[in-house]
Amino acid sequence: MPVDPTKGGGRTIALAVTVRRADASKWNAPVLSILGTTPSYPWTDPKAADVFQGHDLIWVDQRGAGRSDGGTTCPELTTYSAEISTMNLGTAAAAAVKACFAKAEQSVVPFASIFDHRVVAADTEVVRRALGISTWALYAGSAGADIALQIIDQDPTSVTAPVSRTPVAVGAGGGANDLAAAFGRFAADCAVAPKCSAAGDLQQELAKTFARLATPVTTKVIEPATGIPLVLDQTTLLDSMKSIGSISLSTLVASLLPGGVDGSSDEAVAKAFAANVIDTSGWALVMTDALGMGAVGLDLPEASIRAIQAGIDVVIFTETNKTASVIAALIGAVDTGRISEQRINEAALRVANVRHDIGAFCGPSH
């Protein structure tokens, strides 16, 4: 692979490629899967099983990532993880970050090229030709959609179909900065496609949506204590609900590591954070975001234990096949003393109080 794939020649680098194919003698509707973040690693999306069914799959470790050339490791930065996470760098931390960047600049792969989607797209074109693939489909997630658009922009005849899972309208070369222009291009393409145009004029529907959102969104509710009807907007809704003594509220805590707390460091900051949420915000319950996303770098049972230890009342995950292992892990944590029975009772009591307040008990009333 040329260091500069847009020109060719000169120094070369190696990119790692992973292929899953049914028949080694021929390609069967190949799909290039592009992770949204940079750098990316071989991956597959279990939610896209229908998309991938019957297709050969190709994953490429982008330059500077995984097994490909150009990666830079700076283990010394872990010493300053708390400062880096808050961007409040002391002298030593700033020097360590600067040294890491200097190391990256000395890599055989130009540091800036690792994050240049035009270069990444050109890399994939070299990979496609090397694999002997005439055309392929693209499956992109998040910012990978921009890489996909760059691939299409550079050689539209090589792409049979792009599938994009991204919440942001993006445009090749323009990122997400010009949403109106990006949507305009999409609406224009839609207008000439029979199935898409059947949904109506997308530009007109977008204009209607903007007009509707120009005025505050309101909802009508009945105040349970007085029976008085109320019209609330997004600002007054929470204030009004908090003032109602008969309703308990909950908040969802993102799967982050506050204050630099990680898997090996002291968890006092996380515990103080959860306690502060309960004591100062008026919420009756504190729950996690979906732990199955793996944002904290722990498996589901261990993440659940850490969450309960830190003061979370309810852990949330969608992998129902792992429910038994999570329950077993929590029971084991209580048996070994990692979680006290008092901590479990506190959480259970708050859950019970909320269920009582909203009439969600399924058993006999007392």
N, C-alpha and C positions, 0 to 999 in steps of 0.2 A: 504494500500500500504506500503510495507517495506521501511524503509529509504534507505536500500541498496537492491534494487530489484534483484541484481545479486546473492545474498546469501539467502535472505529471513530471516524471523524471526526477533526478536528484536523489536525496536521501529517502529511505523507506522506513516504515514502521509496520508492526504486526498487529492486526486486529483479530480478536477471538470471535469465532462464529459458531453458533449452535444450531443444528438442523434436526428437525423431526419429520421424517418422511416415511410413507408407507412402502414405497418401492424405490430402491436405490438406483434403478435403471432409468427412471423418468420422474419428472416433476408433475405433481398433481395439484393444480390450482394453488400455487404457493402464496403464502401470506407473510409479509415482514411485520413483526410485532415491535412497536416502538414505545418504550416506557416514557412517561411524561417528563420525568426529572432528568437533569443532566448532572453527572454522568448516569448512565443506565446500565442495567444488568439483564441477563436472560430472564424472562418472566413469562407467565401466562396468566390470563384472567379467568378464574373459574366461572364468572358470570357470563363469559363469552363463549361458552361451550358450543352453542348453536352456530356462532360465527365461524369457529375453527373446525367444526365437524366436516370431514371430507377434504381437508386442506393440509398440505405440507406446511410446516412452520419454520421460520428463520428468525433467530435472534442474533443481534450483533452487540458485543460489548463496545460501547463507544470509545473512541480514543480517550485515554486518561482514566478509564474505568475498568473494573473487573480484571480480566486476564489480558487485556489489551495494553499496548505500550503507552507510556506517558503518565502513569499514575504516580502520585506523590504522597508519601505517608509522613506524617509529622506527629508521632506519638507523644512528643513533649508537650503538645497543646492540651492534652488531657489534664495536665496540672492546673491549667487556667480555664477549665470548662465553665466555671461559675462566672468569671469575668467576661468570657467570650459570649456566653448565652445572653448576657444583659448589655453587651457592647460597652461595658464600662471598664476599659482596659487600664491596668496599672502599667508602670514602666516595664517590668519584666514580661508581662503578658503581651504588650505591644511589640516588644523586641522579638518574642517567640513567633508571633504572627508574621512579622516582617521577614524573619529568617525562613519561615515556611514558604512564603511567596517567592523568596529568592531561590529556594531549592526547586520550586516548581518551574521557575524561569529557566533553570539549567537543564530541564528535561529535554529529551530528544524531540518531544512534541511541544510545539509552541503553546504556552499556557492559554493564550486568548483563543486559540483554535478549538480548544476543548468545549468552549461554550458558544461557538459560532455555529448556528444551525445550518448555515449554507455549507460549511465545511463538512458537518456531520452528514448532511444529505448527499454531498458528493462522495463521501466515503461509502455510503450504502450503494451508490451506483457502481463503484468499483467492485463491491462485493457481489452485486447482482450479475455482473458480467463474468466474474471469476467463477461463479457457480453455474454458469451456463443457463441462466434463467432469462427468457425473452421478456416476459411480463409477470408482474406480481400484484397482489392486492396489498393494501396498507391497513394495519390496525393500530391506531394511535390513541394514547391516553394523555389527558392534560396538555402540558406544553409540547408533548410529542406530536400534537396536531400541527404545530408550526413546522416541525421537521418534515412531516408528511407533505405539507403544502410546498415546502422548499423542494422536495423530491419531485412533486408534480410540476412545479415551475421550471425545474431544470430539464426534465424529460417527461412530458405528459404522456407520450406514447408507451412508456414503460409500465404504467399503472392501469390496471383493469378496473379497480374500484377502491376508494378510500373509505374506511370506517373510522369515525372520530368520536371518542368519548371525552368531551371537554365541555365545561360550562361557559367558556368564553369564546366569542367569535373572533377568530384570528385571521390575519392575512399574510401571505408570503412577503417577507421583507419588512412588514409593518408591525409585527407583533400584535398586541391587543390595543394599540394606541388609537386606532381609528375604527371604532366599533361601527359607526354609522356607515362608513364606506364598505367595511367587511360585510355587514348585513345587506347593504345595497347590492353587492355582487351576488350574494346568496339568493336574494329575492329575485334578481334578474334571471339567474339560472333556473330558479323554481318556476318562474312564469312560463318558460318554454318547455317544461317537463309536464306532460299530461297529469300524471298521478299527483305531483306536487302542487300544480296550479289549481287542482280541484279543491284544495284547502282554502282558496281565496287569495286576495291581494295581501301578501305578507307585509309590505311597506305600510299599507293602510291599517292593518291590524296592529302593527307596532306603534303607529301614530296614535291610535285609539288607546293603547295601553299607557303610553306616556301621558296622554291627556287625563286618563283616569287616575294615574298616580300623582298628578300635579296637586290634587287636593288630598288632605289626610284620609287614610283608610280608617273607617270607623266600624264598630260593631255594637249591636243593641243587646243589652243584658238586663236581667232582673236582679236587683240587689236582694239577696236572700233574707237578710235580717228585717228589711222594711217592706219588701215587695215593690219598691219604687223602680220604674224602668230607667235605665241609664244608657246614654250614647257615649261610647268611649273611643278614643283614638289610641295609637300605639304607645303614646306617652302616658296618658291617664289610666290606661288599662291596668298596668302593674300596680300603680299607686292605689287605685281603687281596690284591687284584689287584696293588697297587703293590709288595707284598713278594715277588711271584713274579718272579724274574729273567728268566724266559723269555718274558714277555709285555710288549710295548710298548703304551703307552696313548696316546690322543689326546684333545685337548680342543677344544671348539668355542667360538670367540670371537664374541660378539654383534656385529652390525653397528652399532656405536656409534662416537662420536668421543671417545676418552678424553682427559681433561685439556684439552679445548677445541681439540683438533687439528681443523682443517677443511681444505677443499680448497685453500686458499691459504696456510696457515701452515706452519711448520716441522714435520716429521714425526718429530722426535727422540723425542717423548713416546710416539708409537705404536710406534716401534721398541723403545724401552726396555720398554714394556708387554709386547710379544710375547716379548722376550728374557727378561723376568722370569718369564713363564708357563712357558717351557721350563726355565729354570735352577732355579726354586724349587719348582715343583709336581710335578716328576717326570714330566710328560707328554712323550712322544716326538714327538708331532705336534701342530701347531696349525693349525686350519682355520677358515674363515669360517662364518658363518651364510649363509642363502640371499641372495646378493648381488643377485639379481633383484628383491628387495623394494624396492630403491632407498632404503634407510634413510640412506645416507651422501650422497645427492644427486648421485651420479655415474653415468654410463652404465656398463654391465656391463664392457666392455673396460678402461676407465680405472680402475674400482673394483678390478678384478683386478690391474692393475699396481700400484696403491697398496698393496694387501694384501700382495703379494709383496715389495715394497720394505720394508714395515713388519715383515717377519719371518714372515709367514704361510706355511705350507708347502703347503696345499691350499685352493683356492678352490672354493666350492660354488655352483651355480646350477641351476635346473631348465629354463631355456630352451635346450633342446638345439639349437635352430636357430641359436643364437648361439655355439656352440662354436668354429666356425672363426674367427669374428671375434675371439674372446678369445685363441685360440692365436696368430693373426696379430699381435695387439696385443702379446702378451708377447714374441714373437720380435722385433718391431720395437723394443721397449723395450730388449732386450739389444743389438741392433745399434746403437742410438743411445747406449748407455751409461747409460740410466736405471736399468736393472737389470744388475748384474754377473753374469758367468757363475758366479762363486763362490757368489752368492746362490741361483742356480738349482740348482747342484750340491749345496749344503747341503740344500735342500728335497728334491731327488730322492733323496739318500742316506737321509734320515730316512724317506721313504716306502718306499724299498727295504728298509730295516731292518725296518720294521713288517710289510711283506708277507712277508719271510723268516721272521719270528718266528711268524706265524700260518699259514704254509704257503700263501700266496696267490699264489705265482709260477705263472704259466701255462706258462712255457717249460720246456725241459729242466733237470733239476737238475744242479748242479755240486758 
